[in-house]
Amino acid sequence: MGHKGSPMVDRMHILLVDDNPSVARLIREYLGEVKDFHFELTHVNRLKAGLEYLSPDRTRNGSPFDVILLDLALPDSKDLDALITMRAATHLPIIVQSGIDDEELALKVTQAGAQDFLIKGQISGALLGRALRYAVERQRWEATLQRHVREMDALFATSLEISAQLDLQVVLHSIVERAARLLGMPMGGLYLVTPDNQHLQLVAGYELPDTLIGATLQIGEGLAGRVVETGKAFFVEDYHTWQGRAAIYNLAEFRRVLGVPLKSNQAVIGVLDVLDNNRTGPFEDEEVRLLTLFADQASNAVQNARLFEASRQHARQMVLLNEIAQAAIRTPDFHLMLETAAARFSELIGAEGIYITLWDDIRQQTRLGVAHGFLKPMVDSLEFEPGETTLTGAVLQEGYPIIVDKADTSPYLSPRLAALFPQQTLLGLPLIVDGRKLGAVLAVFNSPHPFALEEMVLCEQAANQVALAVAKAHLLQAERQRSRELARSNALIGALSQVAAHLESELDPRGIMSTVGAELDRLDITIQIALFNPLTRDLNVEYTSIASQQLKEFTLRTGLELDHYQMPENLWPVDKVIKEKAPLYVENLFDFLAANLPEASESVHQQALDLMYITKSTSGIFLPMVIKEQVLGMIGLWGNDLQSKDVPTFQVFANQVAVAIENSRLFSQIQTLAIIDDLTGLYNRRGFFTLAEQQIKLASRLNHSILLVFMDMDKLKQINDEFGHLQGDLALIDVAKLLKQSFRSSDIVARIGGDEFVVLAINANGADATVLINRLRKKMADLNNSGAKPYHISLSIGTSAWLPGGPINLDELLARADAQMYQHKHKRRK
């Protein structure tokens, strides 16, 4: 037999079951006349003898035959019983021979599972050779298609399982384990590219030694490094003898290895590999393809988990900020309050040491408030000398944070103090309230520490909370005022944290926006969300929390629509927020918006803006929604109690909303991919059956008729053979276009097999079928007559209809249409 996957059988092995010896002689003569047709014919004269050749004992290592020629008139079995018995014993293609020219028998034979029906008196060498080749190749194609369907089902189920996880470490380990099991491999590993884009690190393994987890390679080093460098799948047949192996794996037990890239927005973010420690050799193309498809889904799961991790980290940071604020407000003991703030501050930014110092403005001298961390025992009793150079004095003098890369070489510390922090990185944050210098927060890191902008914003927010607490201790009246501000800040953070908790489980964009609007409405904050289209550069308002009746009244008064409104790009907040990706605080929102309304009197402006809940004391905040440096849109907030210092908190909130909207988009894409045929853009088999069952239930409930049209593209194999598989794919795409043009937009049009298409039309009957099919045939003729294609498109068509009042079954409709289609095909051949 030919090698699996070969396009044609080298030597065809035929099992002939016929009690007439002369038939065997004639078949050998016929096939001997066929050019380039090599065959071996095994002849038996009883069905029982043929079944013995197909017994499990003989087929344990694969069937010795490619195809079966079966006579229906056998001494030990008659008519269809012979075919049914043979069909139950084997998956090989069966061609039935009969001395009777009977169309009804031919139809029954094909329905019972035969590939073809030949009449003995009409057989020629060319006809028989073509029938045998067609039967074998179609059987192989169907087996390949079924295998692909099984693989896609397994891939889809696996992808859904990993996508359901949001914990990054759980996702990484789940991806590796499921990839190995998907390919039947004993081991697996997953690398992620490090933030410097120069290295990749093994972050998860399946059945790998624990000592290997954390291994780091350079880009280009080893198999994983090569995959990142080229962006393509790569395998080695024996890693032990491969010259490009990484030195760190010289003692590893695995032999053959396959690695594929994990990509996000065309950039390689990691490598997924599977390993075999039992045998060497190449990987099949199907294995590479399957792992590559899985890696594409896994990349989405990794990115989703990363987004969730970032969102969860933001939420935790908000909680820590809230706890610092709570400590400042509710802890009556000043020293205990500072200790709590220092501990939360350390957790907030991951510093090894946090020191809150106080400033004596009269003596111009630093004194220690509290210490938290590794140097606490040493500095608890530290005294600062009058006039001594300290980081506290420096940040209060400058009025902004100062970063010290190395304490022992810094001009901001006296040699005595620098000796306490050799080689450490320090961050000094001033504690200043209303221009009054209160002290500083000093963060100490034992290793070089680059500070991101978001981290600096958080640090300054936390330092502000500490500063307020210190001010409370100094001035009771100021503390009471600040306590009210902290209470409001706490309520805001709590509300936004509640929003974040809801967003984690919300996957509908409209639901996300409504959730956000409802929570902010409790704080008397109005919100407007606009999404940005980078291709058209349009910014369209998708949601506003303003009541619908007031929106209508606003439109009547101004002629402007606030819901689904396309915002001009050069509008001041749009231009600044979108282009600069920076938040914007507007203290007097009334004057700004009035300047952008149509010309009218001040009273008209007053009435219009009242409908938007905007008065002359309303302030606003405009925030970009950014994901991985890409602007998703803009959020506008306004209310009578918004302040400029609220901007960082709301920016974190805007990023959480952006993550939730992006997650909903990714989830929608995954759902769409599961039901759409990627070649034609039509529904695939899964999509058709899912939607068709829904439409059938609806039609039955509403007493609407149903029309089902089943089509098989003729001579697709001939197009592939004569013009190449690319032209074959283009022909399938042409058929899809013809179907979309010929049927209604409400009809379900699908490709359910290689060359099989089906249409389900609601509220249509047999008369409509004639109109629709004639329209299809005309468009098909126009395309064929245009000469634009090197091939002609032809379809065999069958229909079935259901009228209200009777039982309805989708499988029955398909079977009836399929049978009619085969009758149509058979008549055309004759």
Secondary structure, 3 states (H helix, E strand, C coil): CCCCCCCCCCCEEEEEECCCHHHHHHHHHHHHCCCCCCEEEEEECCHHHHHHHCCHHHHCCCCCCCEEEEECEECCEECHHHHHHHHHHCCCCEEEEECCCCHHHHHHHHHCCCCEEEEHHHCCHHHHHHHHHHHHHHHHHHHHHHHHHHHHHHHHHHHHHHHCCCCHHHHHHHHHHHHHHHCCCCEEEEEEECCCCCEEEEEEEECCCHHHCCCEEECCCHHHHHHHHHCCCEEECCCCCCCCCCHHHCCCCCCEEEEEEEEECCEEEEEEEEEECCCCCCCCHHHHHHHHHHHHHHHHHHHHHHHHHHHHHHHHHHHHHHHHHHHHHHCCCHHHHHHHHHHHHHHHHCCCEEEEEEEECCCCEEEEEEEEECCHHHHCCCCCCCCCCCHHHHHHHHCCCEEECCHHHCCCCCHHHHCCCCCCEEEEEEEEECCEEEEEEEEEECCCCCCCHHHHHHHHHHHHHHHHHHHHHHCHHHHHHHHHHHHHHHHHHHHHHHHHHHHCCCCCHHHHHHHHHHHHHCCCCEEEEEEEECCCCEEEEEEECCCHHHHHHHHHHHCCCCCCCEECCCCHHHHHHHHHCCCEEECCHHHHHHCCCCCCCHHHHHHHHHHCCCCCCCEEEEEEEEECCEEEEEEEEEECCCCHHHHHHHHHHHHHHHHHHHHHHHHHHHHHHHHECCCCCCECHHHHHHHHHHHHHHHHHHCCCEEEEEEEECCHHHHHHHHCHHHHHHHHHHHHHHHHHHCCCCCEEEECCCCEEEEEEECCCHHHHHHHHHHHHHHHHHHHHCCCCCCCCCEEEEEEEECCCCCCCHHHHHHHHHHHHHHHHHHHHC
